[in-house]
Amino acid sequence: MFAASLNVDAFSNDAKRQAAEIVRREMGKIDLVIYSVASPKRINPRNGITYSSVLKPIGAPFNSRTIDLDSEAVTDVTIAPASGQEVADTVAVMGGEDWSLWIEAFLTESLLAEGARRGD
């Protein structure tokens, strides 16, 4: 079994470069790529724009009840729906663009084996 760690911004070009070097040096070509990143922000390495994600409903408010742990009171809560910009920014953080950039980086470095697949 092999494991490696990097302490870098997972969305950066530097992260992709460092990971590619580790794969090349320690693993050779890879046949399975699993991508799992959760983040509140992403800086797009191509244009420098920072996107912020939100956890909000889409299209309609969400109404529920919650417990205020300080007062132990049960109260009603409403979460307003995400704006169009908030939805677009969340997709920019959590969507597939960065996944595509990782695959592109590994393809450019000839690190994907024939028939490589993604882990879903």
Helices and strands as residue ranges (DSSP letters): H 13-22, I 23-27, E 30-33, E 41-43, E 50-52, E 62-68, E 73-79, H 84-94, H 97-108, E 112-118
